[in-house]
Amino acid sequence: MKVEIVTRRDGQEAIVEYDYQLRGEDEKPMVLDVLLQAQATEIPDLAYRYGCRARNCGVCTVDVNDKPRVACRAIARDGDRISPMATLPALSDLVVRRDGVARQMRGRMANAGQGNDLNVEAPDDYHALTACIECYACLDKCPMHARNFDGGLPGDMPAGTAPDPAKGYRWGNPFSLLKLQINRLDPLTSETGKGAALDHAVELGLDACVGCKGCKCGVGIDLMGKVVRDMVAAAGDRLPAADSSD
């Protein structure tokens, strides 16, 4: 089974053709299996990440045929092209810089709580959102996140124009909205804290979600139904109306 692996080093991109050796006629290898074998055989210096068994799920996400996929869950097929996530800056080969998203949330998740009452049960939607593995697949085609790169992608930006991830991205994304929505749904968050979470969502560019066709989660969380629509409705006239011509 032949695949293409896109490598990026010193700002240069190359495509390496790799012939994966099936371990049985019925094997359906995951993308991560392909990367592991490629590194063990023909590409010993291939850089990629995975956190299986280390409670660091989500970091193995790569693009497969230009769509984000969690490598340990996505079945590899003949002719696939495996590349680093296009929505985040590539560091080396398939490794991307992820810290800009986390840094963005610093100071925005403070809980103005009402104590630690273990007898208070959170709603079902709260528990559904905690299934997030921080794979950041939801950044794909997100108009809010794209604002960080002037509407383009990290790899396409001229030198000096991309934002500095060390400072946290100015504009948000479905993941940051999900984290803020968890704050809003937490029964231990005060009304002040819930209001602050919505304020942060508006500040991070919630208006980009008005009229958006939707975002997709790598593990199947209903981001539009359980996060975006609720926040847009709560923000009300603080956001522009959707263009009815779309």
N, C-alpha and C positions, 0 to 999 in steps of 0.2 A: 504494500500500500504506500503510494508516494504522496508526500505532502511538501509544502513549501514553508520554510520558517524564515521570517523576516528578522534580521539582526540589525541593531543600530549601535554603532560605536564611534566615538569621536565625531559625532554629527553626521556620519556617513551611514547610509542604509544599504544593505545587501540582502539578497534572497538566496537561501541555501536549500537545495533540493535534498530531501531525506527520504529514504526508502525504509519504512517501518516494517520490521519482520514480525508477522503475526505469530503468536504462540500457540495457535490452534486454528483450524478452519472456521470454527464458530466464534472466535474471539471478536468482541466489539470493543476495541480499546478506547479509553478516554483520551482526550487531548493531553492530559497530564502524563499518561502512559507513554505517549509518543515523545514528549519532551524528556522524560526520564531515560528512555532508551537511547535517544539521540545523544544525550550528554554522556551516557555510559559507553557509547560506541564511537561515533564519528565526530561529535562536536563537544569535546571535553570541557571547553571554556564557555559553553552556552549559559547565559545568565537568565534565570527566571525564578519565580517565587512560588512556594506552596506552604501551607500551614497545617496540613492534615495531621491529626493526632497531637497537635500543639495548641489547640484552641485558638487558632489564628486563621479561621476560615475566611474565604473571600479574597485573600491576597493572590491566589493563583489565577485570577481573572485575566484573560487575554482576549484579543479580537480574533475571531475565526470567520474568515471571509467577510471582514469589515464589520462584524457584529460582536458585541461583548458576550463572552461566554465564561462560565466558571469552569476552569480546565479539568477539575476532578469530576465534573458531572456531565460534560459535553462529550458525546461520542464523536470520535474522529472518523473522517471518511476520505476515501481516495480523492486527491485533488484539492484538499483543503489548504488554505493559506492561513498560517498562524502568525500573528503580529502583535506588537504591544498595543495596549488600549490607546486609541487615538485621542481620547478626551483628556488625557493627563500627560505631562511631559515625560518622554522616555529618558531613562538614565543609561541603561545598557541592555541591549538585546530586548527581552520581553519584560524587563523590570521598569516600572513607571514610578514617578514620585507621587506618593499618595498623601503626604502630610499637609498639603495646602487645604484640603477639605476639612481635616480634623482641626487645624489651627483656626479655621473660619468660625468654628463653634465656641471657641474660648470666650468666656464671659457671657455667652448667650444661653447657657443651660442652667444658670443659677436657679435653684428652687427656693422660692420664698415660702417654704412649706408650712404645714400645719401640724408638725410633729411626726412621729413614727408609729402610727396606729396600725398594727398588723391585722386588726379586725376589719379594716376598710378594704373592700374588694374592688379592684380596678375593672373597668368595662372590658368586654370581649375585644373591642377594637384596639385597646391598649396592648393586650397580649399578642394580638395579630402583628402589630408593628414591631414588637421586640424580637420577631423572627429574623430581622435584618442581620445579614452577615457582613455588611460593609464591603461588598464586592465592588460597589460603585458602577455597576452595569447601567444603573438608572441615569447616569450622566450622558449616555448616548443620545444624540439629537435633542438635547435639552436646550431650549432657547435662553433660559436663565443662565445656565452655566456657560453657554457660548459667549455671553457678554464679557466674560473675563478675558476673552481672546479677540475682542472686537469682531465677534461673529464668525471667526475662523476656528481652526484647530491648532493645538500646541505645536505640532510638527510643521505647520504651514507658516507660522509667524516669522517675520524677519527678526534677526538678532536684535535684542534690546526692547522689543515691544511686548513680549509675553510677561504676565504678572509674576511677581516673586512669590512662590508657594510658601516661603518661610514666614511671610507676613499674613498668610491666609488669604483666600480669594475674596475679592470685593463682593461678587455676586454669588447667590446661592445655587441650589440644585435640589432634586427630589430627596436626596439623603438628608440634607440640612433641614428641609421642611418636615421630613419624617421625625427627626429628633425633636424638633420644636412641637410637633403634634403630640408626641409622647408626653412632653411636658404639660400640654394642655389637657390631656386625658387623664393624667395622673391624679387620683383622688386626693393626694396629699399636697398638691400644688394649690396655693392660695389663688383667689380671684385676681389679685395683683400680678402674681406670677404667670397666670394664664394670659392675662392681657399683655404682659411684657413679651411672651412667646409669640403672640400674633404680631406685635409691633416689630419684632426682629424679622419675622417672615416678610412683612411688607418692606422693611429696610433692605432685605437681601434680594428683592426683586420679584415678589409674588405676582406683580402685574404681568410678568411674562407668561404666567400660567393661564391668563384669561384668553380663551379661544384656542389654547393649545390642544392638540389632538390626543395628548396623553403621554405618559412615561411608562416604561416597562421595568419590572424588578427581576433581578437574576434568580430569585427564589420564589417568585409568584405572589408577592404582597400586592394587594390592590391599592396602589399609590393614588390613583385618581379618585377612587371611591372613598377611601378611608383617610386621605390626607389632603390632597389638593382641593377638591370640590368643597370640602368643609371649611378650609381656610379661606378660600375665595369668597364663599358665602358670608363668613364671619367678618371679613374685611369690608364687605359692602361697597359703599360709594367712595372708599379710600382707593379703589382700583378703577381703571377705565373700563367702560363697557366693551364687550366683545364686538368685533366687526361683523355685522350680520351678513355681509357679502361673502364671508369665508365659507 
